[in-house]
Amino acid sequence: MQSTCLTQGPRRVARLVAMLSALVVVVPCAGAAAEIRFPFDKALLLDAPPIRPAKRVPGLTISPDGSATIDLWCKSVSGRVELGETSITIVPGGLPDALPSMMSAGQCTPARMQADEDMLAALSQVTAWRREGVSIVLAGAKPLRFRPASN
């Protein structure tokens, strides 16, 4: 008399092989999908040297609901973002008149305040986004590369 364990063995092995084969196909695809997702609620810093005397560089934080915080060279504004698979539209708010209270005297030079306006103009012209490694590149009239904050 043959044991049921022996007769079901090849079937079990075949099912196990089929399941493992499916995992080999699915896991890389899942990793690729996770790789191209936009990093919502993560502080992204412009990949640029600071404008002295301050150490601050512009940053962008986008929530899944489309609200955004845009930290510029001197000031910060809120904004709205529409994000597609590879498309992006950023509508920044206007620059406030007052300087941030955390800025010490002389940090917001005329050059830095002009850079704020230039950055807002560049952000309002972006039309596409893509990942390059850990960085996010916003494509428009002037490409902008952002990297995750390391703190």
Contact map, one row per residue, 1 for C-alpha under 8 A:
1110000000000000000000000000000000000000000000000000000000000000000000000000000000000000000000000000000000000000000000000000000000000000000000000000000
1111011000000000000000000000000000000000000000000000000000000000000000000000000000000000000000000000000000000000000000000000000000000000000000000000000
1111111000000000000000000000000000000000000000000000000000000000000000000000000000000000000000000000000000000000000000000000000000000000000000000000000
0111111100000000000000000000000000000000000000000000000000000000000000000000000000000000000000000000000000000000000000000000000000000000000000000000000
0011111110000000000000000000000000000000000000000000000000000000000000000000000000000000000000000000000000000000000000000000000000000000000000000000000
0111111111000000000000000000000000000000000000000000000000000000000000000000000000000000000000000000000000000000000000000000000000000000000000000000000
0111111111100000000000000000000000000000000000000000000000000000000000000000000000000000000000000000000000000000000000000000000000000000000000000000000
0001111111110000000000000000000000000000000000000000000000000000000000000000000000000000000000000000000000000000000000000000000000000000000000000000000
0000111111111000000000000000000000000000000000000000000000000000000000000000000000000000000000000000000000000000000000000000000000000000000000000000000
0000011111111100000000000000000000000000000000000000000000000000000000000000000000000000000000000000000000000000000000000000000000000000000000000000000
0000001111111110000000000000000000000000000000000000000000000000000000000000000000000000000000000000000000000000000000000000000000000000000000000000000
0000000111111111000000000000000000000000000000000000000000000000000000000000000000000000000000000000000000000000000000000000000000000000000000000000000
0000000011111111100000000000000000000000000000000000000000000000000000000000000000000000000000000000000000000000000000000000000000000000000000000000000
0000000001111111110000000000000000000000000000000000000000000000000000000000000000000000000000000000000000000000000000000000000000000000000000000000000
0000000000111111111000000000000000000000000000000000000000000000000000000000000000000000000000000000000000000000000000000000000000000000000000000000000
0000000000011111111100000000000000000000000000000000000000000000000000000000000000000000000000000000000000000000000000000000000000000000000000000000000
0000000000001111111110000000000000000000000000000000000000000000000000000000000000000000000000000000000000000000000000000000000000000000000000000000000
0000000000000111111111000000000000000000000000000000000000000000000000000000000000000000000000000000000000000000000000000000000000000000000000000000000
0000000000000011111111100000000000000000000000000000000000000000000000000000000000000000000000000000000000000000000000000000000000000000000000000000000
0000000000000001111111110000000000000000000000000000000000000000000000000000000000000000000000000000000000000000000000000000000000000000000000000000000
0000000000000000111111111000000000000000000000000000000000000000000000000000000000000000000000000000000000000000000000000000000000000000000000000000000
0000000000000000011111111100000000000000000000000000000000000000000000000000000000000000000000000000000000000000000000000000000000000000000000000000000
0000000000000000001111111110000000000000000000000000000000000000000000000000000000000000000000000000000000000000000000000000000000000000000000000000000
0000000000000000000111111111000000000000000000000000000000000000000000000000000000000000000000000000000000000000000000000000000000000000000000000000000
0000000000000000000011111111100000000000000000000000000000000000000000000000000000000000000000000000000000000000000000000000000000000000000000000000000
0000000000000000000001111111110000000000000000000000000000000000000000000000000000000000000000000000000000000000000000000000000000000000000000000000000
0000000000000000000000111111111000000000000000000000000000000000000000000000000000000000000000000000000000000000000000000000000000000000000000000000000
0000000000000000000000011111111100000000000000000000000000000000000000000000000000000000000000000000000000000000000000000000000000000000000000000000000
0000000000000000000000001111111110000000000000000000000000000000000000000000000000000000000000000000000000000000000000000000000000000000000000000000000
0000000000000000000000000111111111000000000000000000000000000000000000000000000000000000000000000000000000000000000000000000000000000000000000000000000
0000000000000000000000000011111111100000000000000000000000000000000000000000000000000000000000000000000000000000000000000000000000000000000000000000000
0000000000000000000000000001111111110000000000000000000000000000000000000000000000000000000000000000000000000000000000000000000000000000000000000000000
0000000000000000000000000000111111111000000000000000000000000000000000000000000000000000000000000000000000000000000000000000000000000000000000000000000
0000000000000000000000000000011111111000000000000000000000000000000000000000000000000000000000000000000000000000000000000000000000000000000000000000000
0000000000000000000000000000001111111000000000000000000000000000000000000000000000000000000000000000000000000000000000000000000000100000000000000000000
0000000000000000000000000000000111111100000000000000000000000000000000000000000000000000000000000000000000000000000000000000000001100000000000000000000
0000000000000000000000000000000011111110000000000000000000000000000000000000000000000000000000000000000000000000000000000000000000000000000000000000000
0000000000000000000000000000000000011111000000000000000000000000000000000000000000000000000000000000000000000000000000000000000000000000000000000000000
0000000000000000000000000000000000001111110000000000000000000000000000000000000000000000000000000000000000000000000000000000000000000000000000000000000
0000000000000000000000000000000000000111110000000000000000001111000000000000000000000000000000000000000000000000000000000000000000000000000000000000000
0000000000000000000000000000000000000011111000000000000000001111000000000000000000000000000000000000000000000000000000000000000000000000000000000000000
0000000000000000000000000000000000000011111100000000000000001100000000000000000000000000000000000000000000000000000000000000000000000000000000000001100
0000000000000000000000000000000000000000111110000000000000111000000000000000000000000000000000000000000000000000000000000000000000000000000000000001100
0000000000000000000000000000000000000000011111000000000000111000000000000000000000000000000000000000000000000000000000000000000000000000000000000111100
0000000000000000000000000000000000000000001111100000000011110000000000000000000000000000000000000000000000000000000000000000000000000000000000000111100
0000000000000000000000000000000000000000000111110000000011110000000000000000000000000000000000000000000000000000000000000000000000000000000000011110000
0000000000000000000000000000000000000000000011111000000000000000000000000000000000000000000000000000000000000000000000000000000000000000000000011110000
0000000000000000000000000000000000000000000001111100000010000000000000000000000000000000000000000000000000000000000000000000000000000000000000000000000
0000000000000000000000000000000000000000000000111110000010000000000000000000000000000000000000000000000000000000000000000000000000000000000000000000000
0000000000000000000000000000000000000000000000011111011110000000000000000000000000000000000000000000000000000000000000000000000000000000000000000000000
0000000000000000000000000000000000000000000000001111111110000000000000001000000000000000000000000000000000000001000000000000000000000000000000000000000
0000000000000000000000000000000000000000000000000111111000000000000000000000000000000000000000000000000000100000000000000000000000000000000000000000000
0000000000000000000000000000000000000000000000000011111000000000000000000000000000000000000000000000000001100000000000000000000000000000000000000000000
0000000000000000000000000000000000000000000000000111111100000000000000000000000000000000000000000000000000100000000000000000000000000000000000000000000
0000000000000000000000000000000000000000000000000111111110000000000000000000000000000000000000000000000000000000000000000000000000000000000000000000000
0000000000000000000000000000000000000000000000000110011111000000000000001100000000000000000000000000000000000000000000000000000000000000000000000000000
0000000000000000000000000000000000000000000011011110001111100000000000111000000000000000000000000000000000000000000000000000000000000000000000000000000
0000000000000000000000000000000000000000000011000000000111110000000001111000000000000000000000000000000000000000000000000000000000000000000000000000000
0000000000000000000000000000000000000000001111000000000011111000000001110000000000000000000000000000000000000000000000000000000000000000000000000100000
0000000000000000000000000000000000000000001111000000000001111100000111100000000000000000000000000000000000000000000000000000000000000000000000000000000
0000000000000000000000000000000000000001111100000000000000111110000111000000000000000000000000000000000000000000000000000000000000000000000000000000000
0000000000000000000000000000000000000001110000000000000000011111011110000000000010000000000000000000000000000000000000000000000000000000000000000000000
0000000000000000000000000000000000000001100000000000000000001111111100000000000000000000000000000000000000000000000000000000000000000000000000000000000
0000000000000000000000000000000000000001100000000000000000000111111000000000000000000000000000000000000000000000000000000000000000000000000000000000000
0000000000000000000000000000000000000000000000000000000000000011111000000000000000000000000000000000000000000000000000000000000000000000000000000000000
0000000000000000000000000000000000000000000000000000000000000111111100000000000111100000000000000000000000000000000000000000000000000000000000000000000
0000000000000000000000000000000000000000000000000000000000000111111110000000011110000000000000000000000000000000000000000000000000000000000000000000000
0000000000000000000000000000000000000000000000000000000000011110011111000000011110000000000000000000000000000000000000000000000000000000000000000000000
0000000000000000000000000000000000000000000000000000000000011100001111100001111000000000000000000000000000000000000000000000000000000000000000000000000
0000000000000000000000000000000000000000000000000000000001111000000111110001111000000000000100000000000000000000000000000000000000000000000000000000000
0000000000000000000000000000000000000000000000000000000011110000000011111111100000000000000000000000000000000000000000000000000000000000000000000000000
0000000000000000000000000000000000000000000000000000000011100000000001111111100000000000000000000000000000000000000100100000000000000000000000000000000
0000000000000000000000000000000000000000000000000010000111000000000000111110000000000000000000000000000000010001101100000000000000000000000000000000000
0000000000000000000000000000000000000000000000000000000100000000000000111111000000000000000000000011001000110001100100000000000000000000000000000000000
0000000000000000000000000000000000000000000000000000000000000000000000111111100000000000000000110011000000000000000100000000000000000000000000000000000
0000000000000000000000000000000000000000000000000000000000000000000011110111110000000000000000110000000000000000000000000000000000000000000000000000000
0000000000000000000000000000000000000000000000000000000000000000000011110011111000000000000111110000000000000000000000000000000000000000000000000000000
0000000000000000000000000000000000000000000000000000000000000000001111000001111100000000000110000000000000000000000000000000000000000000000000000000000
0000000000000000000000000000000000000000000000000000000000000000001111000000111110000000011110000000000000000000000000000000000000000000000000000000000
0000000000000000000000000000000000000000000000000000000000000000011100000000011111000000011100000000000000000000000000000000000000000000000000000000000
0000000000000000000000000000000000000000000000000000000000000100011100000000001111100001111000000000000000000000000000000000000000000000000000000000000
0000000000000000000000000000000000000000000000000000000000000000010000000000000111110001110000000000000000000000000000000000000000000000000000000000000
0000000000000000000000000000000000000000000000000000000000000000010000000000000011111111100000000000000000000000000000000000000000000000000000000000000
0000000000000000000000000000000000000000000000000000000000000000000000000000000001111111000000000000000000000000000000000000000000000000000000000000000
0000000000000000000000000000000000000000000000000000000000000000000000000000000000111110000000000000000000000000000000000000000000000000000000000000000
0000000000000000000000000000000000000000000000000000000000000000000000000000000000111111000000000000000000000000000000000000000111000000000000000000000
0000000000000000000000000000000000000000000000000000000000000000000000000000000000111111100000000000000000000000000000000000001110000000000000000000000
0000000000000000000000000000000000000000000000000000000000000000000000000000000011110111110000000000000000000000000000000000011110000000000000000000000
0000000000000000000000000000000000000000000000000000000000000000000000000000000011100011111000000000000000000000000000000001111100000000000000000000000
0000000000000000000000000000000000000000000000000000000000000000000000000000001111000001111100000000000000000000000000000011110000000000000000000000000
0000000000000000000000000000000000000000000000000000000000000000000000000000001110000000111110000000000000000000000000000011000000000000000000000000000
0000000000000000000000000000000000000000000000000000000000000000000001000000111100000000011111000000000000000000000000010011000000000000000000000000000
0000000000000000000000000000000000000000000000000000000000000000000000000000111000000000001111100000000000000000000000000000000000000000000000000000000
0000000000000000000000000000000000000000000000000000000000000000000000000000100000000000000111110000000000000000000000000000000000000000000000000000000
0000000000000000000000000000000000000000000000000000000000000000000000000011100000000000000011111000000000000000000010000000000000000000000000000000000
0000000000000000000000000000000000000000000000000000000000000000000000000011100000000000000001111110000000000000000000000000000000000000000000000000000
0000000000000000000000000000000000000000000000000000000000000000000000000000000000000000000000111110000000000000000000000000000000000000000000000000000
0000000000000000000000000000000000000000000000000000000000000000000000000000000000000000000000011111000000000000000000000000000000000000000000000000000
0000000000000000000000000000000000000000000000000000000000000000000000000110000000000000000000011111101000010000000000000000000000000000000000000000000
0000000000000000000000000000000000000000000000000000000000000000000000000110000000000000000000000111111000000000000000000000000000000000000000000000000
0000000000000000000000000000000000000000000000000000000000000000000000000000000000000000000000000011111100000000000000000000000000000000000000000000000
0000000000000000000000000000000000000000000000000000000000000000000000000000000000000000000000000001111100000000000000000000000000000000000000000000000
0000000000000000000000000000000000000000000000000000000000000000000000000100000000000000000000000011111110110000000000000000000000000000000000000000000
0000000000000000000000000000000000000000000000000000000000000000000000000000000000000000000000000000111111100000000000000000000000000000000000000000000
0000000000000000000000000000000000000000000000000000000000000000000000000000000000000000000000000000001111110000000000000000000000000000000000000000000
0000000000000000000000000000000000000000000000000000100000000000000000000000000000000000000000000000000111111000000000000000000000000000000000000000000
0000000000000000000000000000000000000000000000000001110000000000000000000100000000000000000000000000001111111000000000000000000000000000000000000000000
0000000000000000000000000000000000000000000000000000000000000000000000001100000000000000000000000010001011111111100000000000000000000000000000000000000
0000000000000000000000000000000000000000000000000000000000000000000000000000000000000000000000000000000001111111100000000000000000000000000000000000000
0000000000000000000000000000000000000000000000000000000000000000000000000000000000000000000000000000000000011111110000000000000000000000000000000000000
0000000000000000000000000000000000000000000000000000000000000000000000000000000000000000000000000000000000011111111000000000000000000000000000000000000
0000000000000000000000000000000000000000000000000010000000000000000000001100000000000000000000000000000000011111111100000000000000000000000000000000000
0000000000000000000000000000000000000000000000000000000000000000000000001100000000000000000000000000000000011111111110000000000000000000000000000000000
0000000000000000000000000000000000000000000000000000000000000000000000000000000000000000000000000000000000000111111111000000000000000000000000000000000
0000000000000000000000000000000000000000000000000000000000000000000000001000000000000000000000000000000000000011111111100000000000000000000000000000000
0000000000000000000000000000000000000000000000000000000000000000000000011110000000000000000000000000000000000001111111110000000000000000000000000000000
0000000000000000000000000000000000000000000000000000000000000000000000000000000000000000000000100000000000000000111111111000000000000000000000000000000
0000000000000000000000000000000000000000000000000000000000000000000000000000000000000000000000000000000000000000011111111100000000000000000000000000000
0000000000000000000000000000000000000000000000000000000000000000000000010000000000000000000000000000000000000000001111111110000000000000000000000000000
0000000000000000000000000000000000000000000000000000000000000000000000000000000000000000000100000000000000000000000111111111000000000000000000000000000
0000000000000000000000000000000000000000000000000000000000000000000000000000000000000000000000000000000000000000000011111111100000000000000000000000000
0000000000000000000000000000000000000000000000000000000000000000000000000000000000000000000000000000000000000000000001111111110000000000000111000000000
0000000000000000000000000000000000000000000000000000000000000000000000000000000000000000011100000000000000000000000000111111110000000000000000000000000
0000000000000000000000000000000000000000000000000000000000000000000000000000000000000000111100000000000000000000000000011111110000000000000000000000000
0000000000000000000000000000000000000000000000000000000000000000000000000000000000000000110000000000000000000000000000001111111000000000000110000000000
0000000000000000000000000000000000000000000000000000000000000000000000000000000000000001110000000000000000000000000000000111111100000000011111100000000
0000000000000000000000000000000000000000000000000000000000000000000000000000000000000011100000000000000000000000000000000000111110000000011100000000000
0000000000000000000000000000000000000000000000000000000000000000000000000000000000000111100000000000000000000000000000000000011111000000011100000000000
0000000000000000000000000000000000000000000000000000000000000000000000000000000000000111000000000000000000000000000000000000001111100001111000000000000
0000000000000000000000000000000000010000000000000000000000000000000000000000000000000100000000000000000000000000000000000000000111110001110000000000000
0000000000000000000000000000000000110000000000000000000000000000000000000000000000000000000000000000000000000000000000000000000011111111100000000000000
0000000000000000000000000000000000000000000000000000000000000000000000000000000000000000000000000000000000000000000000000000000001111111100000000000000
0000000000000000000000000000000000000000000000000000000000000000000000000000000000000000000000000000000000000000000000000000000000111110000000000000000
0000000000000000000000000000000000000000000000000000000000000000000000000000000000000000000000000000000000000000000000000000000000111111000000000011000
0000000000000000000000000000000000000000000000000000000000000000000000000000000000000000000000000000000000000000000000000000000000111111100000001111000
0000000000000000000000000000000000000000000000000000000000000000000000000000000000000000000000000000000000000000000000000000000011110111110000001110000
0000000000000000000000000000000000000000000000000000000000000000000000000000000000000000000000000000000000000000000000000000000011110011111000111100000
0000000000000000000000000000000000000000000000000000000000000000000000000000000000000000000000000000000000000000000000000000011111000001111100111100000
0000000000000000000000000000000000000000000000000000000000000000000000000000000000000000000000000000000000000000000000000000011110000000111111110000000
0000000000000000000000000000000000000000000000000000000000000000000000000000000000000000000000000000000000000000000000000100111100000000011111100000000
0000000000000000000000000000000000000000000000000000000000000000000000000000000000000000000000000000000000000000000000000100110000000000001111100000000
0000000000000000000000000000000000000000000000000000000000000000000000000000000000000000000000000000000000000000000000000100010000000000001111110000000
0000000000000000000000000000000000000000000000000000000000000000000000000000000000000000000000000000000000000000000000000000010000000000111111111000000
0000000000000000000000000000000000000000000001100000000000000000000000000000000000000000000000000000000000000000000000000000000000000000111001111100000
0000000000000000000000000000000000000000000001100000000000000000000000000000000000000000000000000000000000000000000000000000000000000011110000111110000
0000000000000000000000000000000000000000000111100000000000100000000000000000000000000000000000000000000000000000000000000000000000000011110000011111000
0000000000000000000000000000000000000000000111100000000000000000000000000000000000000000000000000000000000000000000000000000000000000111000000001111100
0000000000000000000000000000000000000000011110000000000000000000000000000000000000000000000000000000000000000000000000000000000000000110000000000111110
0000000000000000000000000000000000000000011110000000000000000000000000000000000000000000000000000000000000000000000000000000000000000000000000000011111
0000000000000000000000000000000000000000000000000000000000000000000000000000000000000000000000000000000000000000000000000000000000000000000000000001111
0000000000000000000000000000000000000000000000000000000000000000000000000000000000000000000000000000000000000000000000000000000000000000000000000000111
